[in-house]
Amino acid sequence: MSTSKRSRRIWMGTSKRYRKPMWLCVGLAILVAFLWNDAPSRAYALGTPLHIVENGTAHAVILVPEQADPVIARAAGELAEYVLKSTGATLPIMTEAELQANGGGLNGHVRIYVGDSGSDPHMSTLLSGLNSDGFAIHPHGTRIVIAGSTPSGTLYGVYEFLERYAGVRWLMPGDNGEDVPSQTDLDVPDQDVVMQPAFFSRVFSPGVSWTQAPERSDWLDKNRLHNQIQFHHNLLKLFPPSKYGSTHPEYFPVRNGQPYIPPTDSTHGWQPCFTAPGIVQEAIQNIIQYFGDHPEETSYSLGMNDSGGFCEANPAHPDYPNKINSIGLVDMSDIYYGWVNQVVEGVLDVYPDKWFGLLAYQEVMDPPSFALTPRVVPFLTKDRMAWADPAVEAAGKAQVAAWAAVSDNLAWYDYMYGTPYLLPRVYNHLMADNYKYAKQAGVSAHYAELYPNWGEGPKPWLSAKLQWDPDADEDALLQEWYVRAVGPTAAADLAAYYDHWEQFWTDRVLSTDWFQSRKMTTYLEFNYSEYLNLVTDQEIADSRALLESVVAKAQTAPQKARANLLLRAFEYYEASALSYPKDEPAPTDSTSALALLDGLDTRRLNLQKRLTLVDEFKSDPVLAHPLDPRTYSLEWPLWNAGTFWNLVAYLKQEEPGGGTVTSHIAGLAASGSPSEQAFAKLLQEAVRGLFPLEANGSFENGTTSASSWANWIQSIGTIQRSTENPRTGAAGLKIQGLDRGGPVQVMPVKPGLFAARAYYSAPNGYNGKGTIQLAINLRDAAGKQIGTAKGKTVPLSAGAGVWRESVFLYDIPALIGGAEVKSAQFIVIVDGVQDSTVYVDDVSVYQANDSMNLASNFWRVLDYIRTNEPLGGPLKQSVTDTVYGTVYGSVYETERNWAKLLLRVVDSAPSEAINSSFETGSGASAASWSYWYSSTGSISRTTEAARSGQYGLKIKDIPRGGPNQTITASPGLFAAEVWYTVKPGTPPNGTIQLSVNFLDAQGKTIANALSEVRALSGAAPGAWSPLGLKAAIPAAVNGTEVKKLQIVIIADKVQNGAELLVDDLMLYTTPNP
């Protein structure tokens, strides 16, 4: 046949030449088409469609090259598979030689060449300049060639053929996710199709790692997602600690004065020291070796390790940059990218055609002050859903422009989750706008952390389509997905459902603290759930109604299957929203306080349901959650942390002596459901304040550092104990110039509710980006971290000039990954105050106590009952129940004995010390008491020293001494207490201490127990304070029986006019049963 010009040709993809050398393409090829002289005998008039299947009968054969590449073989197989699914006709697959051997039975068939030009002279022109994923579909005479620049291009050509001519769509993974129209005829028009993606590399997580879900990997392929450059966190592989920790410790950051050698080769949180001598050459040698061992690789990742830890970010380092970047971290860009340039240039001397991807992330987010080597591809990291905020969008686009000024190749790394978000996070139109801008800005590659569960409907599919062609009409694509997924009748309701949640994420959420506190950072807090506070029960009900309508209106079996999948996915969102304990106003009266304790049934059912659904979904290719919410601390108790602490405040302020709410809580603690009991008991614990888990919560003890606390500082800043601005007491913490960190304390914990609160204050007028939140790292018996939980992120600006509280409530599980939870590392996390100061004070941490642990808390419980329950109350009743309860066992019996002793003290039982109040005596002498002191000073019975009755003792001007008395002893427990004060008008010099000496039968001291040494300078003159001592009375010490107790007041250095007054020295014992 004679040659002729084609009547029509379709070119899809970018219309201009790429300016990037990596993905260079040429302009449109010359459009010329020829009819082959050696075409089969069946003739086609010019422009006549090629009939592949007619009336269900195959009229085509698929031809593949001899020894076809596996990808080409797959492409041919899938072409035949989907033609069969669509038409019922089987297209044979064979090589040219096999066709010739067929004996002419297929001579009249259209020949479809997959990955082989079939000697077509036009293919080289059609494929010229296409990138590696580009392809051409070239009908010519009675032949069709589907071929790409590479095997992957050929595969994508086949998928385009099936989408374009057979109408196939891969909407979601799995059999139910594909929509294959049934038809009896399949025709291919006489026109060329030439396509290539606008972005050279296109992929989202978990991408190729979806080996556990092959249906999802297959879906990625069919929607032409293809990662073509390495860029992820990789420096720990370039410098494995197991190799370099001993040979080159100078490559590792210095911490606490020593090189920090990570414990494993997979540990993040550190970076190699980019300015260390020899490290550039070592990297060059390692990468050259890598390419020598892997000649098929075209790129290498120089991506920084995750979680910071730069050597030079330490202010003590000589190369400290002393500069903060655009997201508030130490700016490491010049140091890091200078090292990158040196390494890349060294490798290119040997391998000039290789590429190097990396992450423009966190400390290296901003461009350097110099140009990058052209074969470096930085992936600019940002959650671009935040571009819904115009200010964030402007800043992001300015950053892209700044990067374009120093880099020939730009790529985007986005955070488009997906799981583990708790609602369908759709922002389809914003996403489309972003892709359009990316193409205009010269971005050449995309990567996104998406981890979809397809509860977000068209979002993954739309993303794939727009990564191929960002100029496509997103509304037309969305409408296509809705109609193809559930049918034309149901499509409108499905669109309304997703439109609702798109408005939620692109409008309503923007005003929340959740968004505002993180909008300028790298990614929004996907592991925080505060945005659920916006969700109403009504909109959840409306969403369910829309999806149930979709199910009812879907017509075909595949449409109904997809509709039910979407409804099933919604059930997780529904259960999450309905179980979430939302923020509520603080109670103002008993009615509003009691209302906060109601409404649990719905929350409880949905709380159980949401995680049950996650487990049920694990084996479903569509519904499975790639990121389990439990891994990201997206669990919550039935109760809101703010509600908990608001109730604590109400009970302390409005019902200090009991009341309606107090009684209701006592009832819940005694006979409520297990969750109600746990909450009520923890409320009682926090109201009493007797048994905090933290030590030194008000930071009163310490020097410049607070006792019992450690300081975590990520890179820069200071954390110091300070008297500058305490909320209560004399001291608090002053945190200044901190990028991220806070005070840390490790404490034992047990399964169950855990409540914490910390107060914070920022300088008056502060409106910076800083935040505060409370968190715990859960540990096993060996101290290994096995889990994390974090509270709400609160903007520090809320505490400008005032004290505010940051709160936390979490239900600690018994096991995490099979390991028992034994302790928690509690952290007050302060973030982003590099240019300011924040004050922290009055940290409180509680768990409900099954036991009062009176061996440790004896005096604390005693003081509480004396102060708050003088006529009796729940705590005293708990002590009484401990004495008269019916639970037995060695641990409980010890607690019972301490409870017996405490009740004797509380009830003011007769003291076993005679004349405890010094009421009887003669002159200066108190009956039954002896005085010991050096030759100077005096101890005298006097009416000046009476706390109760008429008399007490006055100790004056003695270096050391005090009253003492000896009584008979039996093995058991004792508690001794004395009241003391400093006489007004005299100096508070010296100390006071109690001692109980254990004596043998001859009165010889064989051991003793000592109280704390109390400085008199801490006593208010004229105000009486108690000093207590308790201990066990042993039966014997080193084989010698204890027969007597001697109680002694030790006054030390009460001199230079000092006068110490003491009274009511009480001694109580409880013999062993």
TILO-436489 format. One record per residue (C-alpha): x, y, z. Coordinates in steps of 0.2 Angstrom, whole numbers, plus 2048, in hexadecimal, padded with zeros to 3 digits. Layout:
BEGIN
XYZ ...
//
This chain:
BEGIN
800800800 8058127FD 80B81D80C 7FF82A812 7FF838820 7F583382F 7E583C831 7E783E844 7F383C852 7F183E865 800843870 7FE843882 80A84988F 815859890 814864881 82586D884 837867886 83C863898 84986F89D 8508628A9 85F8588A2 8598498AB 8488478A3 84C850892 84084E884 83E854873 83085D86B 822854861 829848855 82584A842 814842840 816836831 80D82582F 80F818822 80580981D 8117F981C 8137F180C 8147E0814 8037E281D 7F87D381E 7EC7D0810 7DD7D7819 7DD7E9814 7D77F881D 7D2809816 7DB81881C 7D381D82D 7C980D82F 7CA807841 7D37F6845 7C77E984B 7CF7E0859 7C07D785F 7AF7D6855 7A07CE85D 7AA7C686A 7B67BE85E 7C97C285E 7D07CA84E 7E17CE855 7F17C585B 7FD7CC868 8107CB862 81E7CC86E 8317CC86B 83B7BC86D 8417BA87F 8367C9884 83B7D3893 8307CE8A2 8287DF8A2 8237DD88F 81D7CB893 8127D28A1 80B7E0895 8067D4888 7FE7C8895 7F47D789C 7EF7DD88B 7E77CB888 7E07CA899 7D67DA899 7D07D8887 7CA7C788C 7C17CE89C 7B97DC891 7B47D2881 7B57C0885 7C27BE877 7D37B6879 7E17BF870 7EF7B286D 8017B8873 80F7B2868 8207B7860 8227BB84E 8297AA84B 81B7A1853 80F7AB849 8187A6839 81779483F 805795841 80279182F 7F87A082B 7E979E836 7EB7AF83D 7F07B882D 7E17C382D 7E37C883F 7E97D9845 7FA7D884C 7FD7E185C 8107E285F 8147E5872 8257EC875 82A7E8863 8297F4855 8257E6849 8327EE83D 8277FE83D 83280C836 82881983F 82B814851 83C81B853 83582C84F 82682A85A 830825869 83E832866 84083D875 834834880 839831892 83B820899 82881E89D 82282588C 81A81A87F 81281A86E 802810867 805810855 7F780884A 7FD805838 7F57FB82B 7EF7EB834 7FC7ED841 7FD7F6852 80D7F985B 80D7FD86E 81E801873 82780C87F 839813881 83B80688F 8317F6894 8288018A1 82380C893 81C7FE889 8127F8898 80B80989B 806809888 7FD7F988A 7F3801899 7EF81088F 7E9805881 7DE7FC88D 7D780C895 7D5815884 7CD80787A 7C67FA886 7C1807893 7C97FE8A1 7CC8088B1 7D68028C1 7CD80D8CE 7D38038DD 7DE7F48E0 7D77E38DE 7CA7DB8D4 7BC7E68DA 7C67F58D6 7C77F38C4 7B97F88B8 7B97EE8A8 7AB7F289C 7A37E3894 7A27E5881 7A27DA871 7AC7E5866 7BD7ED868 7C47F985B 7D380485A 7D2814850 7DF817843 7E982484D 7FA825856 7FA828869 80B82E870 80C831883 818835891 81683A8A3 81884C8A8 8228478B7 83083A8B4 82E8318C4 81D82F8CD 81A8248DC 8128248ED 81581A8FD 81680C900 8198098EE 8247FB8E9 8247F58FC 8127EF8FA 8187DE8F7 80C7D8905 7FE7DF8FA 8017DA8E8 7F17E18E3 7F67F38E8 8077F18DF 7FE7EB8D0 7F27FA8D1 8018068D2 8087FF8C2 7F87FF8B9 7F68128BD 8088158B7 8108198C7 8238168C6 83181B8D1 84181F8C7 84D8278D3 8548238E5 8538318F2 84D82A902 85682A913 86682190F 875829918 87581B925 87880F917 886819910 88E81A921 88880A92B 88C80C93D 8917FA93E 8A07FE932 8A4810936 8A1811949 8B180994D 8BC80E93E 8B682093C 8AD82694C 8B0838946 8A3835939 895835946 88E843951 894847962 888845970 88C848983 89E84A97E 8A0839975 89D833963 88B82D961 88C81C958 87A816954 87680595B 8707FE94A 873801938 860806937 860813945 85B82493F 85D834949 86F838944 87883E935 88A83C930 89684A933 897853922 8A685D927 8B084E92E 8C184C925 8C083E918 8AE83C918 8AB842906 8B88368FF 8B1828909 89F82B902 8A682C8F0 8AF81C8F2 89F8138F9 89481A8EB 8A08158DD 8A18048E5 88E8038E6 88C8078D3 8997FB8CF 8907ED8D8 87F7F38D1 8827F98BF 86F7F98BC 86C8078C8 86A8188C1 8698228D1 86F8228E3 86782A8F2 8708378FC 86083A907 86483F919 85F833927 84F83792F 84C840940 85B84D93F 86A84B94A 87785593F 888856947 88A868942 87986D949 88186D95A 88587F95F 896879966 89B872955 8A887D94C 89E87D93C 88D881945 88388B938 87B897945 86C899939 85A89393A 85188D92A 83F890924 83788392F 84088893F 84E87B93F 86187E93E 86588192C 871874927 86E876914 87F87E90F 889871919 87F862913 87D867900 88F86D900 89485B905 8878548F8 88F85E8EA 8A08588EE 89B8468EF 8918468DF 89E84E8D5 8AA8418DB 89F8338D5 89B83B8C5 8AD83A8C0 8AB8278BF 8988268BB 8938368B2 88182F8AE 87B82C8C0 86E8368C9 86D83A8DC 85D83D8E5 85B8448F6 84F84C902 84D85E905 84785B916 847863928 85886A92B 85C86A919 84B870913 85188090C 85C8828FC 86F8858FF 8778968FA 87F88E8EB 87A8838DC 8788708DD 8818658D1 8758628C3 87384F8C5 86D8528D7 85A8518D9 8538588E9 8428528EF 8398618F7 83085B906 81F86290B 80D85D90F 805868901 7F4866908 7FA874913 7FA87F903 7E7881906 7ED88F911 7F289E905 8018A3910 808891910 80588F8FD 80F8A08FA 81D89A905 81E8898FD 81E8908EB 82C89D8F1 83688E8F7 8348858E7 83A8948DD 8498968E9 84D8848E6 84B8868D3 8588938D3 8668878DA 8608768D3 85E8708C1 8528628C7 8448638D3 8398568DB 82B8568E7 82984C8F6 81784D8FD 80E84690C 7FD842905 7F6836912 7EB82B912 7ED820921 7EF82492F 7E383292D 7D282F936 7C7837928 7C8836915 7D5843912 7D0849901 7D685A8F9 7D48558E7 7D38668DF 7E186D8EA 7EC85E8E5 7E88618D2 7ED8738D4 7FD86E8DC 8028628CE 7FE86F8C1 80A87B8CA 81786E8CC 81786B8B9 81887E8B6 8268808C3 8318738BB 82F8658C7 8348548BF 8308478CC 8238438DA 8238388E9 8158398F6 81282F906 80082A903 7FD81990B 7EB819905 7DD80E90B 7D28148FD 7C681A909 7CB82B900 7C38258F0 7CA82C8E0 7D98358E9 7E68288E5 7E08258D3 7DE8388D0 7F083B8D6 7F682D8CA 7ED8358BC 7F38478C0 8058418C2 80583B8B0 7FC84A8AA 7F98598B6 7F08628A8 7E18568A8 7D085C8AE 7CF8568C0 7BC8598C1 7BA84E8B1 7C58418B9 7BC8418C9 7AB83F8C1 7B28318B7 7B88288C7 7A782A8CF 79D8248C0 7A98158BD 7AA8118CF 7988108D4 78E8148C4 7868248BE 7778238C9 7818228D9 78F82E8D4 78883E8DA 7868388EC 7988318EC 79E8428E5 79484B8F3 79C840900 7AE8448FA 7AA8568F7 7A5858909 7B5851910 7BF85B903 7B786B90B 7BC86591C 7CE863918 7D087390D 7C587F917 7BF87A928 7CF87292F 7DA88192B 7D588B93A 7D987D947 7E887D952 7EC86C94A 7EF874939 7F588593F 80287E94A 80A87393C 80687C92C 817883929 82087392D 825865922 81585A925 80485C92E 80285193E 7FA842937 7FD839948 7F3846951 7E0844951 7DA856957 7D285A947 7C484E94C 7BE85B957 7B6863948 7AC854943 79A854948 78F84594A 78384C93D 79084D92F 79583B933 783836932 78183F921 79083791A 78A82691E 77982A916 782830906 78C820905 77D815909 77481D8FB 78381A8F0 7828078F4 76F8078F1 7718108E0 7808068D9 7797FB8CC 7867EE8C6 78E7E18D2 7A07E98D0 7987FA8D4 78F7F48E3 79F7EB8E9 7A97FB8E7 79B8058F0 79B7F98FE 7AE7FA900 7AD80D901 79F80C90E 7AA7FF918 7B980B917 7AE81991E 7A980E92D 7BB811934 7BA824932 7A882393A 7AE819949 7BD82494B 7B383494B 7A582E956 7B2826963 7BD836964 7BB83F975 7B985196F 7BE861978 7B0867983 7AE87798D 7B487799F 7A58739AB 79E8829B4 7928799BF 78D8679C5 7818659B6 78F8689A9 79C85E9B2 79084F9B3 78C8519A1 79F84E99D 79E83D9A5 79083899A 78E832988 79A823989 791815980 79281B96E 7A4820971 7A980F979 7A180596B 7A980F95D 7BA80F966 7BA7FC966 7B37FB954 7C080694C 7CF7FB950 7C57EC94D 7C27F293B 7D57F6938 7D87E393D 7CA7DD932 7D17E7923 7E27E1924 7E07D4916 7D67DF90A 7E07E78FC 7D57F68FC 7D07F990F 7E07F4917 7E9802921 7FB80291C 7FE80D92B 7F680693A 7EF813945 7F680B955 80780D94E 80482094E 7FC82295F 7EB825957 7E281D966 7D9826973 7D0822983 7BE825985 7C283698D 7C9846987 7D984C990 7D285E992 7C2857999 7CB84D9A6 7D685C9AC 7C68679AB 7BD85B9B7 7CC85B9C2 7CC86E9C3 7B986E9C6 7BA8619D4 7C986A9DD 7C187C9DC 7AE8789DD 7AD8689E8 7BD8689F3 7B3860A01 7A88559F6 7988589EC 78D8519DF 79A84E9D2 7A68479DE 79983B9E4 7958369D2 7A78339CE 7A98289DE 79A81E9D8 7A281B9C7 7B38169CF 7A98099D9 79D8029CD 79E80A9BC 7A48019AC 7B67FC9AC 7BA80C9A1 7B08179AD 7B88109BC 7C98139B5 7C58259B0 7BD8289C1 7CB8219CB 7D882B9C1 7CD83B9C4 7CE8379D7 7E08359D6 7E48459CD 7D884F9D9 7E18489E8 7F284B9E0 7F983E9EC 8038339E1 80A83C9D2 8158319C7 82183F9C3 82E8459D0 8328589D2 82385D9C7 82586F9CC 83886F9CA 83B8769DB 84A86B9DE 85A86C9D4 8678799CF 86787F9BD 86086E9B8 8508679C0 8538589CB 84B8489C4 84984F9B3 85584D9A3 855859995 852854983 859861976 85885C964 86486895E 86587A966 85E883975 85E882988 85387A995 8578819A7 84F8819B8 84C8939BC 84489F9C9 8408AC9BB 82D8A89B8 82689A9C3 8148969C2 8148909D4 82288E9E1 8338959DE 83988D9CE 8338869BD 83C8829AC 84288F9A0 84388998E 84C894982 852894970 84C88296E 84987A95D 84186A965 842862975 83D863987 83E85C999 83E84999A 83A83D9A9 83982A9A9 82C8229B4 8248119B7 81380F9B0 8068019AF 7F87FE9A2 7E980A9A4 7E581C9A3 7F48289A4 7F183B9A7 7FD8499A6 7FD85C9A6 80A86A9A5 80887C9A6 81188899A 81389B997 81B8A4989 8208B7989 8138C4988 80F8C7976 8168B796F 80F8B295E 81C8A6958 81B895951 82088B961 81587D967 814872977 80E860979 80F852985 815841980 81B830987 826823980 821812986 82F80698B 8307F498F 8397EC99E 84A7EE996 847801993 8447FF980 83880A978 829800971 81C80E96F 81882196F 80982B973 80783E971 7FB84B977 7F485A96E 800866966 7FC87796E 802888967 80D891974 8058A196F 7F689C979 80189E988 8078AF984 8098B9994 7FE8AC99E 7FF89A9A4 7F688D99A 7F687A99B 7FB86C98F 7F285C993 7F384A98F 7E883A992 7ED82998B 7E881798E 7F880E990 7F77FC989 7FD7ED992 8077E7983 80F7EF974 8157E3967 8157D5974 81F7DE980 8197E4991 8197F7994 8227FA9A4 82880D9A3 82581D99A 83182B995 82683A998 82A84998E 82485B98D 82885F97B 82B871976 82D874964 83388395A 838890967 84989495F 8468A6960 83D8A7971 83A8A0982 82D89698B 82A89299D 8248819A3 81E87D9B5 8138719C0 8148619B6 8088549BD 8078429B7 7FB8359BE 7F58239BD 7E781C9C8 7EE8119D6 7E88009DA 7F28029EA 7F68129F4 80780B9F7 807811A08 81980BA0B 81E81AA00 80F826A02 80B824A14 80E837A19 80683DA09 7F6833A0C 7F6839A1E 7F884BA19 7EA84AA0C 7DE842A18 7E284FA26 7DF85DA1A 7D1858A0F 7C884AA18 7C884EA2B 7B7847A2D 7BA839A21 7B9837A0E 7BD82BA00 7D082AA03 7CE826A15 7C1819A10 7CE812A05 7DA810A13 7CC809A1E 7C87FCA10 7DA7F7A0F 7DA7F3A21 7CA7E9A21 7CA7E2A10 7CA7D0A0B 7D87CF9FF 7E77C6A05 7F97C4A00 80A7C9A05 80A7DA9FC 7F87DEA01 7FC7D9A14 80A7E6A14 7FF7F3A0D 7F27EEA1A 7FE7F0A28 803802A22 7F0806A21 7EE801A33 7FC80CA38 7F581AA2E 7E4819A36 7EB81AA47 7F482AA43 7E5831A3A 7D982DA48 7E5834A55 7E7824A5E 7F1825A6E 804827A6B 80F819A71 81B826A76 81782CA88 81383EA8B 814841A78 80D853A7A 819857A89 80A85BA94 811854AA4 822858AAB 82B863AB8 832873AB3 83C871AA3 83C85EAA4 82E854A9B 829844AA3 82F834A9A 83B83EA8F 84E840A90 85884EA88 86884CA80 87385BA7A 884862A7C 88986DA8A 88287DA82 870881A7E 86087BA86 850870A84 842875A8F 82F871A91 826881A8F 815888A8C 81E892A7D 81F882A73 80D87CA74 805877A64 7F786DA6E 7F486DA80 7FE878A8B 810873A88 81D86EA7C 83086EA7B 83C87DA76 84D879A70 859888A70 86B88BA6B 871879A6B 87E872A5E 875861A5E 869858A69 857855A6D 84A84BA77 849838A77 83F82AA7E 840817A7E 83280BA7D 8307F8A7B 82F7F2A69 8287E4A5F 82B7E0A4D 81F7E9A41 81D7FBA3B 81F80CA43 81B81EA3F 82182DA49 81D83FA46 82284FA4F 81B861A4C 82886FA4C 829882A49 836890A4B 83289CA59 82D8ADA51 83B8BAA52 8498ADA53 8548A8A45 850898A3B 861890A3E 86487DA3D 85B86DA39 84F861A40 84E84EA3D 84583FA45 84E82FA4A 84881EA50 856813A57 854801A58 85B7FAA69 85F7E9A6F 85B7E2A80 8697ECA88 8647FCA80 8727FDA73 86E804A63 86F7F7A55 867801A47 85C810A43 850819A38 85282BA33 846838A2C 84B845A20 855854A27 84A863A26 852874A26 849880A32 84C88EA25 83D887A1B 831888A2A 826897A2C 82989EA3E 81A89AA49 81288EA3C 81287CA41 81986EA35 81985CA37 829851A34 82683EA33 82F82EA33 82981DA2F 83280CA2D 8317F9A31 8367F3A42 8417E4A3F 8417D5A4A 8547D5A4A 8637DDA43 8727D3A3E 86B7C5A4A 8687D0A59 8567D2A5E 84E7E4A5E 8467E6A6F 8437F9A71 841809A67 848819A6B 840828A63 84B838A61 849849A5B 85A84FA54 85C862A54 86C867A4B 875878A4C 866881A53 87188FA59 8748A1A59 8648A6A61 85A899A58 84B891A61 842881A5B 83187DA62 82B86BA61 81B862A67 810853A65 81E846A61 813837A5D 818825A5B 80D817A54 811805A51 8087F7A49 80F7E6A4D 8117D9A40 8017CDA3F 
//
